[in-house]
């Protein structure tokens, strides 16, 4: 996906957005990027700078990020996507738009912002030299190559795909190549980049923040201070420690033309007088007047196949997953195609660090949402569809853990000895859901009631309010407020027909001991 290099017509900014825009434009001008005159100067060394644009859902953060990206491109700044980077001239200025999760990056891409994940920018692909000539031609920095085994028709298909989608791996796949043909491996980025725009910055932990500061001399964070802080950071987010002069706050709420009852509920949580009972009354009133909010007594099992039920407690998550699998007739000793999974990490010893990088760079990072397609060609391998990635189909050595109520150890229906680990994804905790959005979202209200009864707080706010805020703002179009621990029978069986058919799955080889 590429942004038009022509100068954009800026939208009508609110006063707080205009103030933030001016401050960002001033910082960029100080770094040699003049958005007004669309002139660029070579990057200068020196101490890096960090700024943060903060605001709640609906305050216009994404609009500001998108318009800033378009203005940078119009000024001649090149977007670094993480797919392939040609050899840049010394004076070339670049920008990378990053998100902590595949789904968050995907949401930005659907809005015309060429975003990628932080993992994908920390590690860069090492291309086979022969196919690197093809990549240089596609990006306009080299001549049309002649490559044995690739016809002119295949090259034309690759060029058409790249011009439409802006993806080098996708273009090479359109020419009939597999990832293993042209990507020899991945390496940690050594050279610094230029400007970094980071969405969903409330999810960053200190280690990620330090990594980004090493790479980007100018870093702009876009975050929501009302969300949940990363686990283990005592309720603190990385932008909390910035000086007041580094923070740009958006206060006005920019609703859709017909308003959004979901945003109305989210912002009602900021009222100290609204306790849990009062909030539920607001939800019921919204449901009575607007179909975009639903007061539901049962979980929808069909919806859980693609949009996980959001809960607070792990025990609730496991019970809902067990009920979902039973409702769909899933046996205990294997997975059915179409079952949702969540990547829980990569279990590989240190000597296989290269394979870990390979899996993570392809989108199989912790928290990634995945749909099981079926067993792979090798024992212990699974064919997978990774939600939110440009090339979602792959096959990988897998360890799938199915948790059941009142059983301490999860059941493992099948597993490789090492590889990517997965939990079931029909229900996830609200912490895990942060950074993702779905058209329709089901929130398990009894869990939030339990959080309210616990009287716990996080960073000065009742925990249930932070949980409710994150949970309901995951819904893009429709919110289901589920009030009972019950599951409606599915209307249809599990299927993979709704998933986009991409190029043939990429076979990601396990370490040698596992591939035998």
MARPAPA-546988 format. One line per field, with one value per residue (C-alpha): residue in three letters; chain; x, y, z. Coordinates in nm, 3 decimals. Layout:
N
resn = (ala  ...)
chain = (A  ...)
px = (X  ...)
py = (Y  ...)
pz = (Z  ...)
This chain:
516
resn = (unk  unk  unk  unk  unk  unk  unk  unk  unk  unk  unk  unk  unk  unk  unk  unk  unk  unk  unk  unk  unk  unk  unk  unk  unk  unk  unk  unk  unk  unk  unk  unk  unk  unk  unk  unk  unk  unk  unk  unk  unk  unk  unk  unk  unk  unk  unk  unk  unk  unk  unk  unk  unk  unk  unk  unk  unk  unk  unk  unk  unk  unk  unk  unk  unk  unk  unk  unk  unk  unk  unk  unk  unk  unk  unk  unk  unk  unk  unk  unk  unk  unk  unk  unk  unk  unk  unk  unk  unk  unk  unk  unk  unk  unk  unk  unk  unk  unk  unk  unk  unk  unk  unk  unk  unk  unk  unk  unk  unk  unk  unk  unk  unk  unk  unk  unk  unk  unk  unk  unk  unk  unk  unk  unk  unk  unk  unk  unk  unk  unk  unk  unk  unk  unk  unk  unk  unk  unk  unk  unk  unk  unk  unk  unk  unk  unk  unk  unk  unk  unk  unk  unk  unk  unk  unk  unk  unk  unk  unk  unk  unk  unk  unk  unk  unk  unk  unk  unk  unk  unk  unk  unk  unk  unk  unk  unk  unk  unk  unk  unk  unk  unk  unk  unk  unk  unk  unk  unk  unk  unk  unk  unk  unk  unk  unk  unk  unk  unk  unk  unk  unk  unk  unk  unk  unk  unk  unk  unk  unk  unk  unk  unk  unk  unk  unk  unk  unk  unk  unk  unk  unk  unk  unk  unk  unk  unk  unk  unk  unk  unk  unk  unk  unk  unk  unk  unk  unk  unk  unk  unk  unk  unk  unk  unk  unk  unk  unk  unk  unk  unk  unk  unk  unk  unk  unk  unk  unk  unk  unk  unk  unk  unk  unk  unk  unk  unk  unk  unk  unk  unk  unk  unk  unk  unk  unk  unk  unk  unk  unk  unk  unk  unk  unk  unk  unk  unk  unk  unk  unk  unk  unk  unk  unk  unk  unk  unk  unk  unk  unk  unk  unk  unk  unk  unk  unk  unk  unk  unk  unk  unk  unk  unk  unk  unk  unk  unk  unk  unk  unk  unk  unk  unk  unk  unk  unk  unk  unk  unk  unk  unk  unk  unk  unk  unk  unk  unk  unk  unk  unk  unk  unk  unk  unk  unk  unk  unk  unk  unk  unk  unk  unk  unk  unk  unk  unk  unk  unk  unk  unk  unk  unk  unk  unk  unk  unk  unk  unk  unk  unk  unk  unk  unk  unk  unk  unk  unk  unk  unk  unk  unk  unk  unk  unk  unk  unk  unk  unk  unk  unk  unk  unk  unk  unk  unk  unk  unk  unk  unk  unk  unk  unk  unk  unk  unk  unk  unk  unk  unk  unk  unk  unk  unk  unk  unk  unk  unk  unk  unk  unk  unk  unk  unk  unk  unk  unk  unk  unk  unk  unk  unk  unk  unk  unk  unk  unk  unk  unk  unk  unk  unk  unk  unk  unk  unk  unk  unk  unk  unk  unk  unk  unk  unk  unk  unk  unk  unk  unk  unk  unk  unk  unk  unk  unk  unk  unk  unk  unk  unk  unk  unk  unk  unk  unk  unk  unk  unk  unk  unk  unk  unk  unk  unk  unk  unk  unk  unk  unk  unk  unk  unk  unk  unk  unk  unk  unk  unk  unk  unk  unk  unk  unk  unk  unk  unk  unk  unk  unk  unk  unk  unk  unk  unk  unk  unk  unk  unk)
chain = (A  A  A  A  A  A  A  A  A  A  A  A  A  A  A  A  A  A  A  A  A  A  A  A  A  A  A  A  A  A  A  A  A  A  A  A  A  A  A  A  A  A  A  A  A  A  A  A  A  A  A  A  A  A  A  A  A  A  A  A  A  A  A  A  A  A  A  A  A  A  A  A  A  A  A  A  A  A  A  A  A  A  A  A  A  A  A  A  A  A  A  A  A  A  A  A  A  A  A  A  A  A  A  A  A  A  A  A  A  A  A  A  A  A  A  A  A  A  A  A  A  A  A  A  A  A  A  A  A  A  A  A  A  A  A  A  A  A  A  A  A  A  A  A  A  A  A  A  A  A  A  A  A  A  A  A  A  A  A  A  A  A  A  A  A  A  A  A  A  A  A  A  A  A  A  A  A  A  A  A  A  A  A  A  A  A  A  A  A  A  A  A  A  A  A  A  A  A  A  A  A  A  A  A  A  A  A  A  A  A  A  A  A  A  A  A  A  A  A  A  A  A  A  A  A  A  A  A  A  A  A  A  A  A  A  A  A  A  A  A  A  A  A  A  A  A  A  A  A  A  A  A  A  A  A  A  A  A  A  A  A  A  A  A  A  A  A  A  A  A  A  A  A  A  A  A  A  A  A  A  A  A  A  A  A  A  A  A  A  A  A  A  A  A  A  A  A  A  A  A  A  A  A  A  A  A  A  A  A  A  A  A  A  A  A  A  A  A  A  A  A  A  A  A  A  A  A  A  A  A  A  A  A  A  A  A  A  A  A  A  A  A  A  A  A  A  A  A  A  A  A  A  A  A  A  A  A  A  A  A  A  A  A  A  A  A  A  A  A  A  A  A  A  A  A  A  A  A  A  A  A  A  A  A  A  A  A  A  A  A  A  A  A  A  A  A  A  A  A  A  A  A  A  A  A  A  A  A  A  A  A  A  A  A  A  A  A  A  A  A  A  A  A  A  A  A  A  A  A  A  A  A  A  A  A  A  A  A  A  A  A  A  A  A  A  A  A  A  A  A  A  A  A  A  A  A  A  A  A  A  A  A  A  A  A  A  A  A  A  A  A  A  A  A  A  A  A  A  A  A  A  A  A  A  A  A  A  A  A  A  A  A  A  A  A  A  A  A  A  A  A  A  A  A  A  A  A  A  A  A  A  A  A  A  A  A)
px = (0.000  0.142  0.042  0.012  0.321  0.109  0.053  -0.257  -0.541  -0.539  -0.871  -1.026  -0.838  -0.985  -0.783  -0.607  -0.522  -0.394  -0.176  -0.034  0.025  0.218  0.436  0.513  0.585  0.826  1.006  1.034  1.161  1.428  1.526  1.552  1.204  1.000  0.635  0.535  0.790  0.821  1.199  1.438  1.783  2.029  1.976  2.198  2.350  2.295  2.068  1.740  1.402  1.081  0.733  0.392  0.042  -0.202  -0.579  -0.872  -1.063  -1.223  -0.992  -0.836  -0.498  -0.527  -0.638  -0.336  -0.101  -0.245  -0.223  0.129  0.232  0.081  0.255  0.590  0.546  0.446  0.769  0.975  1.029  1.043  0.831  1.023  0.784  1.005  0.946  1.252  1.489  1.693  2.029  1.946  2.143  2.315  2.078  1.752  1.502  1.274  0.973  0.845  0.491  0.486  0.244  0.311  0.075  -0.019  -0.384  -0.302  -0.081  -0.359  -0.616  -0.386  -0.332  -0.710  -0.713  -0.448  -0.147  0.142  0.210  0.411  0.500  0.787  0.931  0.933  1.139  1.384  1.479  1.544  1.523  1.839  1.752  1.918  2.139  1.974  1.625  1.745  1.792  1.425  1.330  1.542  1.364  1.022  1.114  1.246  1.615  1.735  1.692  1.448  1.641  1.671  1.638  1.648  1.310  1.111  0.927  0.840  0.478  0.585  0.782  0.482  0.258  0.507  0.517  0.137  0.106  0.369  0.213  -0.122  -0.017  0.337  0.458  0.783  0.720  0.367  0.496  0.755  0.489  0.276  0.571  0.555  0.829  0.815  0.957  1.238  1.343  1.429  1.461  1.771  1.715  1.675  1.922  1.900  1.892  2.232  2.196  1.963  1.657  1.512  1.157  0.942  0.566  0.444  0.073  -0.078  0.219  0.042  0.138  0.513  0.730  1.060  1.270  1.079  1.098  1.476  1.513  1.312  1.510  1.831  1.695  1.500  1.653  1.298  1.028  0.660  0.436  0.058  -0.111  -0.422  -0.350  -0.687  -0.583  -0.413  -0.038  0.188  0.200  0.487  0.513  0.304  0.040  0.294  0.327  0.650  0.518  0.427  0.791  0.818  0.833  0.518  0.677  0.708  0.338  0.068  -0.281  -0.599  -0.917  -1.199  -1.394  -1.430  -1.734  -1.878  -2.137  -2.415  -2.233  -2.107  -2.286  -1.976  -1.758  -2.026  -2.008  -1.627  -1.615  -1.887  -1.633  -1.431  -1.714  -1.623  -1.995  -2.049  -2.013  -2.059  -2.434  -2.479  -2.264  -2.473  -2.782  -2.614  -2.539  -2.901  -3.027  -2.789  -2.900  -3.266  -3.204  -2.924  -2.862  -2.485  -2.506  -2.663  -2.768  -2.709  -2.779  -2.568  -2.235  -2.256  -2.047  -2.033  -1.885  -1.623  -1.467  -1.325  -1.377  -1.275  -1.491  -1.320  -1.286  -1.088  -1.024  -0.830  -1.077  -1.358  -1.148  -1.089  -1.457  -1.572  -1.317  -1.431  -1.796  -1.708  -1.527  -1.809  -2.070  -1.879  -1.823  -1.445  -1.281  -1.031  -0.749  -0.729  -0.816  -1.078  -0.995  -1.128  -1.054  -0.895  -0.558  -0.337  0.041  0.186  0.550  0.829  0.988  1.331  1.673  1.923  2.117  1.806  1.777  1.773  1.460  1.292  1.364  1.228  0.897  0.855  0.944  0.672  0.414  0.410  0.479  0.340  -0.026  -0.074  -0.421  -0.412  -0.668  -0.584  -0.613  -0.509  -0.203  0.116  0.309  0.553  0.464  0.404  0.355  0.036  -0.094  -0.190  -0.349  -0.198  -0.457  -0.346  -0.028  0.022  0.110  -0.091  -0.049  0.237  0.320  0.515  0.620  0.351  0.279  -0.094  -0.216  -0.585  -0.671  -0.966  -1.139  -0.998  -0.704  -0.366  -0.176  -0.313  -0.391  -0.167  -0.352  -0.041  0.292  0.634  0.924  0.993  0.843  0.557  0.327  -0.045  -0.340  -0.698  -0.832  -1.212  -1.176  -0.890  -0.822  -0.880  -0.508  -0.427  -0.691  -0.535  -0.415  -0.667  -1.007  -1.288  -1.611  -1.816  -1.700  -1.853  -1.762  -1.830  -1.986  -1.984  -1.603  -1.606  -1.857  -1.611  -1.334  -1.559  -1.632  -1.257  -1.209  -0.874  -0.720  -0.454  -0.266  -0.532  -0.838  -1.072  -0.946  -1.292  -1.313  -0.981  -1.089  -1.430  -1.274  -1.026  -1.286  -1.561  -1.324  -1.211  -1.550  -1.546  -1.913  -2.111  -2.075  -2.235  -2.261  -2.305  -2.468  -2.485  -2.244  -2.433  -2.348  -2.589  -2.562  -2.369  -2.578  -2.298  -1.999  -1.637  -1.497  -1.202  -1.398  -1.412  -1.032  -0.867  -0.685  -0.329  -0.022  0.073  0.164  0.525  0.682  0.889  1.136  1.194  1.547  1.727  1.643  1.274  1.257  1.352)
py = (0.000  0.336  0.687  0.940  1.160  1.459  1.722  1.633  1.864  1.875  1.821  2.080  2.032  2.108  2.358  2.084  1.889  2.206  2.281  1.928  1.949  2.275  2.129  1.818  2.025  2.238  1.929  1.787  2.119  2.114  1.769  1.894  1.803  2.113  2.012  2.363  2.415  2.038  2.066  1.814  1.860  1.580  1.423  1.564  1.368  1.453  1.362  1.195  1.348  1.184  1.336  1.190  1.262  1.149  1.123  0.892  0.697  0.930  1.223  1.216  1.049  0.819  1.106  1.310  1.014  0.951  1.315  1.346  1.039  1.185  1.517  1.344  1.143  1.460  1.619  1.338  1.126  0.754  0.503  0.207  -0.089  -0.369  -0.585  -0.480  -0.186  -0.085  0.077  0.435  0.742  0.907  1.207  1.009  1.082  0.803  0.739  0.412  0.375  0.101  -0.079  -0.337  -0.603  -0.740  -0.644  -0.285  -0.249  -0.404  -0.155  0.131  -0.022  -0.042  0.335  0.398  0.417  0.186  0.046  -0.256  -0.415  -0.321  -0.673  -0.638  -0.318  -0.440  -0.729  -0.695  -0.969  -1.092  -1.143  -1.382  -1.156  -1.274  -1.192  -0.870  -0.741  -0.813  -0.623  -0.325  -0.317  -0.327  -0.036  0.169  0.159  -0.096  -0.226  -0.499  -0.820  -1.145  -1.437  -1.801  -1.966  -1.639  -1.550  -1.199  -1.276  -1.364  -1.041  -0.844  -1.010  -0.916  -0.554  -0.525  -0.669  -0.434  -0.129  -0.217  -0.342  -0.211  -0.546  -0.701  -1.050  -1.044  -0.939  -1.217  -1.466  -1.342  -1.430  -1.788  -1.772  -1.898  -1.707  -1.959  -1.880  -1.517  -1.462  -1.632  -1.521  -1.220  -1.001  -0.749  -0.395  -0.235  0.105  0.365  0.491  0.841  0.926  0.673  0.710  0.455  0.378  0.211  0.336  0.250  -0.113  -0.048  -0.190  -0.035  -0.275  -0.202  0.170  0.153  -0.046  0.216  0.505  0.342  0.326  0.652  0.996  1.139  0.923  1.024  0.811  0.801  0.661  0.644  0.710  0.553  0.207  -0.067  -0.041  -0.334  -0.612  -0.563  -0.185  -0.097  0.081  0.316  0.372  0.473  0.820  0.894  0.982  1.236  1.604  1.812  1.990  1.654  1.568  1.691  1.625  1.589  1.656  1.713  1.403  1.367  1.144  1.004  1.221  1.014  0.988  0.666  0.513  0.298  0.609  0.770  0.474  0.479  0.842  0.804  0.598  0.914  1.047  0.973  0.955  0.657  0.331  -0.014  -0.027  0.319  0.218  -0.091  0.129  0.344  0.032  -0.085  0.260  0.269  -0.080  0.028  0.320  0.209  -0.131  -0.079  -0.168  -0.502  -0.613  -0.988  -1.273  -1.530  -1.544  -1.593  -1.902  -1.813  -1.471  -1.620  -1.805  -1.477  -1.218  -1.351  -1.301  -1.046  -1.137  -1.030  -1.361  -1.655  -1.899  -1.736  -1.753  -2.127  -2.202  -2.009  -2.183  -2.523  -2.432  -2.302  -2.623  -2.838  -2.634  -2.688  -3.058  -3.026  -3.346  -3.323  -3.488  -3.261  -2.919  -2.848  -2.624  -2.279  -2.285  -1.959  -1.959  -1.702  -1.725  -1.755  -1.725  -1.915  -2.206  -2.245  -2.275  -1.991  -2.172  -2.144  -1.766  -1.726  -1.941  -1.740  -1.418  -1.577  -1.668  -1.333  -1.132  -1.315  -1.204  -1.498  -1.282  -1.327  -1.226  -1.279  -1.403  -1.714  -1.941  -2.312  -2.440  -2.802  -3.021  -2.947  -3.186  -3.276  -3.426  -3.152  -2.881  -2.677  -2.476  -2.134  -1.805  -1.516  -1.240  -0.890  -0.974  -0.891  -1.255  -1.448  -1.813  -2.020  -2.359  -2.387  -2.634  -2.588  -2.665  -2.620  -2.609  -2.669  -2.562  -2.713  -2.603  -2.730  -2.902  -2.748  -2.877  -2.801  -3.087  -3.090  -3.267  -3.263  -3.090  -3.050  -3.077  -2.707  -2.421  -2.171  -2.223  -2.147  -2.110  -2.128  -1.793  -1.815  -1.602  -1.377  -1.150  -0.781  -0.722  -0.948  -0.779  -0.434  -0.298  -0.504  -0.412  -0.615  -0.510  -0.679  -0.744  -0.942  -0.829  -1.064  -0.822  -1.051  -1.039  -0.659  -0.671  -0.892  -0.639  -0.363  -0.564  -0.617  -0.238  -0.261  0.046  0.097  0.426  0.603  0.474  0.186  -0.123  -0.212  0.123  0.070  -0.283  -0.166  0.120  -0.106  -0.378  -0.164  0.044  -0.279  -0.270  -0.085  -0.124  -0.321  -0.395  -0.695  -0.656  -1.017  -1.047  -1.424  -1.718  -1.888  -1.975  -1.974  -2.276  -2.197  -2.146  -2.271  -2.500  -2.389  -2.296  -2.125  -2.008  -1.651  -1.616  -1.447  -1.694  -1.577  -1.732  -2.088  -2.125  -2.059  -2.370  -2.247  -2.523  -2.620  -2.661  -2.960  -3.186  -3.113  -3.126  -3.494)
pz = (0.000  -0.099  -0.016  -0.292  -0.313  -0.406  -0.141  0.062  0.146  0.524  0.702  0.923  1.249  1.589  1.798  1.997  1.680  1.511  1.813  1.809  1.432  1.470  1.746  1.540  1.229  1.433  1.564  1.211  1.078  1.347  1.220  0.860  0.729  0.639  0.583  0.475  0.198  0.137  0.154  0.303  0.451  0.537  0.877  1.148  1.432  1.795  2.081  1.984  2.057  2.177  2.160  2.246  2.113  2.382  2.380  2.445  2.184  1.929  2.000  1.654  1.714  1.413  1.188  1.297  1.240  0.892  0.786  0.924  0.722  0.404  0.461  0.512  0.190  0.004  0.126  -0.028  0.283  0.198  0.391  0.535  0.534  0.666  0.355  0.159  0.176  -0.124  -0.074  0.015  -0.071  0.220  0.226  0.193  0.470  0.589  0.812  0.960  1.097  1.359  1.591  1.865  1.717  1.375  1.427  1.525  1.214  1.002  1.136  1.029  0.684  0.629  0.689  0.427  0.659  0.550  0.897  1.000  1.333  1.562  1.525  1.147  1.163  1.430  1.201  0.829  0.563  0.392  0.024  -0.217  -0.436  -0.758  -0.640  -0.478  -0.835  -0.892  -0.576  -0.683  -1.020  -0.854  -0.625  -0.917  -0.823  -1.080  -1.435  -1.533  -1.461  -1.649  -1.405  -1.501  -1.447  -1.446  -1.767  -1.880  -1.787  -1.432  -1.402  -1.528  -1.268  -0.997  -1.115  -1.129  -0.777  -0.637  -0.799  -0.643  -0.299  -0.238  -0.099  -0.227  -0.078  -0.221  -0.563  -0.569  -0.463  -0.755  -0.981  -0.850  -0.588  -0.231  0.064  0.099  -0.260  -0.199  0.178  0.314  0.673  0.903  1.083  1.362  1.224  1.261  1.092  1.247  1.065  1.077  1.191  1.378  1.435  1.692  1.732  2.043  2.247  2.573  2.499  2.479  2.754  2.859  2.652  2.330  2.402  2.449  2.124  1.934  2.079  1.955  1.601  1.560  1.627  1.621  1.778  1.800  2.023  1.977  2.287  2.502  2.873  2.971  2.854  3.054  3.108  3.012  3.270  3.515  3.483  3.790  3.586  3.425  3.051  2.878  2.793  3.158  3.229  2.948  3.036  2.993  2.695  2.516  2.550  2.313  2.451  2.247  2.444  2.200  2.095  1.717  1.669  1.352  1.176  1.335  1.671  1.825  2.124  2.186  2.224  2.440  2.679  2.677  2.778  3.039  3.233  3.306  3.526  3.893  3.978  3.743  3.937  3.783  3.840  3.686  3.388  3.322  3.321  3.055  2.849  2.874  2.771  2.474  2.368  2.379  2.143  1.909  1.742  1.766  2.136  2.230  2.579  2.543  2.784  2.596  2.416  2.039  1.953  1.582  1.656  1.890  1.595  1.459  1.734  2.077  2.382  2.610  2.977  3.283  3.462  3.319  3.472  3.274  2.957  2.996  3.070  2.763  2.539  2.669  2.601  2.253  2.154  2.291  2.102  1.776  1.843  1.857  1.988  2.268  2.076  1.770  1.630  1.366  1.067  1.146  1.521  1.642  1.821  1.992  1.968  2.319  2.216  2.043  2.229  2.071  2.236  2.200  1.925  1.703  1.742  1.363  1.337  1.613  1.423  1.105  1.271  1.447  1.138  0.944  1.200  1.439  1.743  2.094  2.096  1.720  1.626  1.413  1.246  1.227  0.868  0.920  0.977  0.787  0.565  0.843  1.183  1.440  1.177  1.135  0.842  0.977  0.873  1.072  1.103  1.004  0.813  0.443  0.358  0.618  0.512  0.652  0.798  1.120  1.387  1.654  2.017  2.079  2.440  2.516  2.871  3.055  3.378  3.709  3.536  3.611  3.308  2.958  2.720  2.412  2.128  1.908  1.922  1.774  2.016  1.968  1.771  1.801  2.100  2.088  2.323  2.205  2.086  2.124  2.438  2.549  2.842  2.795  2.852  2.554  2.337  2.376  2.043  1.844  1.705  1.554  1.380  1.655  2.012  2.299  2.653  2.946  3.196  3.505  3.502  3.507  3.792  3.984  3.915  4.051  4.367  4.420  4.464  4.287  4.128  3.863  3.834  4.040  3.849  3.939  3.757  3.628  3.448  3.269  3.176  3.051  2.854  2.674  2.614  2.462  2.248  2.076  1.896  1.565  1.475  1.734  2.105  2.279  2.658  2.774  3.116  3.180  3.168  2.885  2.525  2.232  2.000  1.678  1.366  1.138  1.169  1.177  0.837  0.669  0.363  0.494  0.497  0.200  -0.022  -0.064  -0.225  -0.131  0.240  0.326  0.480  0.773  0.845  1.205  1.340  1.189  1.485  1.436  1.058  1.039)
